[in-house]
Amino acid sequence: MKHKWIEHMVQAWDAFMEEMFSFIPEESKKHIKNARKEILLALKSVIEKRIEELEKGKKEIKKVKVEKS
């Protein structure tokens, strides 16, 4: 994984989910896992959109020549 902190967060989340939901039926666990995936995909799309906006902003910067008076 590119960023170690992300890997650590994923491992912590997985451990938390396993402990908290050890009593929940398997069918429910599948739904929770799918929901987690959807949340991560939503965050990914937000981050990608923000990156696009940042890159777009860089392209719009223009140099302006200032004359001395």
C-alpha atoms as an extended CHARMM CRD file, in Angstrom:
* protein
*
        69  EXT
         1         1  MET       CA              0.0000000000        0.0000000000        0.0000000000  PROA      1               0.0000000000
         2         2  LYS       CA              1.2620000000        3.4600000000       -0.8680000000  PROA      2               0.0000000000
         3         3  HSD       CA              0.4600000000        5.1560000000        2.4360000000  PROA      3               0.0000000000
         4         4  LYS       CA              1.1830000000        3.2470000000        5.6370000000  PROA      4               0.0000000000
         5         5  TRP       CA             -1.3010000000        5.2580000000        7.7080000000  PROA      5               0.0000000000
         6         6  ILE       CA             -4.1460000000        4.1130000000        5.4600000000  PROA      6               0.0000000000
         7         7  GLU       CA             -3.1010000000        0.5070000000        5.9210000000  PROA      7               0.0000000000
         8         8  HSD       CA             -3.0820000000        0.9970000000        9.7020000000  PROA      8               0.0000000000
         9         9  MET       CA             -6.5190000000        2.6100000000        9.6530000000  PROA      9               0.0000000000
        10        10  VAL       CA             -7.9330000000       -0.2680000000        7.6120000000  PROA      10              0.0000000000
        11        11  GLN       CA             -6.4580000000       -2.8310000000        9.9980000000  PROA      11              0.0000000000
        12        12  ALA       CA             -7.8170000000       -0.9630000000       13.0240000000  PROA      12              0.0000000000
        13        13  TRP       CA            -11.2470000000       -0.6810000000       11.4260000000  PROA      13              0.0000000000
        14        14  ASP       CA            -11.2730000000       -4.3820000000       10.5640000000  PROA      14              0.0000000000
        15        15  ALA       CA            -10.3020000000       -5.3380000000       14.1230000000  PROA      15              0.0000000000
        16        16  PHE       CA            -12.9670000000       -3.0410000000       15.5540000000  PROA      16              0.0000000000
        17        17  MET       CA            -15.6530000000       -4.4210000000       13.2490000000  PROA      17              0.0000000000
        18        18  GLU       CA            -14.6980000000       -7.9950000000       14.0160000000  PROA      18              0.0000000000
        19        19  GLU       CA            -14.8810000000       -7.4050000000       17.7710000000  PROA      19              0.0000000000
        20        20  MET       CA            -18.0540000000       -5.3200000000       17.7700000000  PROA      20              0.0000000000
        21        21  PHE       CA            -19.9950000000       -7.5130000000       15.3910000000  PROA      21              0.0000000000
        22        22  SER       CA            -18.8890000000      -10.9520000000       16.5160000000  PROA      22              0.0000000000
        23        23  PHE       CA            -22.4480000000      -11.6140000000       17.7130000000  PROA      23              0.0000000000
        24        24  ILE       CA            -24.1760000000      -10.5100000000       14.4730000000  PROA      24              0.0000000000
        25        25  PRO       CA            -25.4200000000      -13.1370000000       11.9780000000  PROA      25              0.0000000000
        26        26  GLU       CA            -23.3510000000      -13.7260000000        8.8280000000  PROA      26              0.0000000000
        27        27  GLU       CA            -26.0080000000      -12.2590000000        6.5180000000  PROA      27              0.0000000000
        28        28  SER       CA            -25.9200000000       -8.9880000000        8.4350000000  PROA      28              0.0000000000
        29        29  LYS       CA            -22.1260000000       -8.9480000000        8.2950000000  PROA      29              0.0000000000
        30        30  LYS       CA            -22.2930000000       -9.1070000000        4.4960000000  PROA      30              0.0000000000
        31        31  HSD       CA            -24.4990000000       -6.0130000000        4.4290000000  PROA      31              0.0000000000
        32        32  ILE       CA            -22.1810000000       -4.1650000000        6.8020000000  PROA      32              0.0000000000
        33        33  LYS       CA            -19.1640000000       -5.0760000000        4.6760000000  PROA      33              0.0000000000
        34        34  ASN       CA            -20.8950000000       -3.8210000000        1.5330000000  PROA      34              0.0000000000
        35        35  ALA       CA            -21.8900000000       -0.6030000000        3.2850000000  PROA      35              0.0000000000
        36        36  ARG       CA            -18.2740000000       -0.0590000000        4.3540000000  PROA      36              0.0000000000
        37        37  LYS       CA            -17.1590000000       -0.5150000000        0.7700000000  PROA      37              0.0000000000
        38        38  GLU       CA            -19.7170000000        2.0460000000       -0.4280000000  PROA      38              0.0000000000
        39        39  ILE       CA            -18.5410000000        4.5700000000        2.1670000000  PROA      39              0.0000000000
        40        40  LEU       CA            -14.9430000000        4.1130000000        1.0210000000  PROA      40              0.0000000000
        41        41  LEU       CA            -15.9890000000        4.5170000000       -2.6200000000  PROA      41              0.0000000000
        42        42  ALA       CA            -17.8570000000        7.7110000000       -1.7070000000  PROA      42              0.0000000000
        43        43  LEU       CA            -14.7750000000        9.0980000000        0.0510000000  PROA      43              0.0000000000
        44        44  LYS       CA            -12.6540000000        8.1350000000       -2.9440000000  PROA      44              0.0000000000
        45        45  SER       CA            -14.9260000000       10.0630000000       -5.3040000000  PROA      45              0.0000000000
        46        46  VAL       CA            -14.8490000000       13.1410000000       -3.0510000000  PROA      46              0.0000000000
        47        47  ILE       CA            -11.0440000000       13.0380000000       -2.9450000000  PROA      47              0.0000000000
        48        48  GLU       CA            -10.7580000000       12.5350000000       -6.7080000000  PROA      48              0.0000000000
        49        49  LYS       CA            -13.1110000000       15.4750000000       -7.3580000000  PROA      49              0.0000000000
        50        50  ARG       CA            -11.0790000000       17.7050000000       -5.0530000000  PROA      50              0.0000000000
        51        51  ILE       CA             -7.8670000000       16.7090000000       -6.8320000000  PROA      51              0.0000000000
        52        52  GLU       CA             -9.4760000000       17.5890000000      -10.1790000000  PROA      52              0.0000000000
        53        53  GLU       CA            -10.4600000000       21.0050000000       -8.8150000000  PROA      53              0.0000000000
        54        54  LEU       CA             -6.9370000000       21.6390000000       -7.5410000000  PROA      54              0.0000000000
        55        55  GLU       CA             -5.3820000000       20.6600000000      -10.8650000000  PROA      55              0.0000000000
        56        56  LYS       CA             -7.9070000000       22.7210000000      -12.7920000000  PROA      56              0.0000000000
        57        57  GLY       CA             -7.0610000000       25.7440000000      -10.6560000000  PROA      57              0.0000000000
        58        58  LYS       CA             -3.3740000000       25.4210000000      -11.4940000000  PROA      58              0.0000000000
        59        59  LYS       CA             -4.0700000000       25.5850000000      -15.2160000000  PROA      59              0.0000000000
        60        60  GLU       CA             -6.0570000000       28.8160000000      -14.8880000000  PROA      60              0.0000000000
        61        61  ILE       CA             -3.2230000000       30.8140000000      -13.3040000000  PROA      61              0.0000000000
        62        62  LYS       CA             -1.9560000000       33.5100000000      -15.6680000000  PROA      62              0.0000000000
        63        63  LYS       CA              1.0900000000       35.7110000000      -15.3730000000  PROA      63              0.0000000000
        64        64  VAL       CA              0.4040000000       39.4000000000      -15.5640000000  PROA      64              0.0000000000
        65        65  LYS       CA              3.0700000000       41.8630000000      -16.5570000000  PROA      65              0.0000000000
        66        66  VAL       CA              3.1540000000       44.8640000000      -14.2600000000  PROA      66              0.0000000000
        67        67  GLU       CA              4.5890000000       48.0960000000      -15.5580000000  PROA      67              0.0000000000
        68        68  LYS       CA              6.6310000000       50.2510000000      -13.2260000000  PROA      68              0.0000000000
        69        69  SER       CA              5.5290000000       53.8470000000      -12.9120000000  PROA      69              0.0000000000
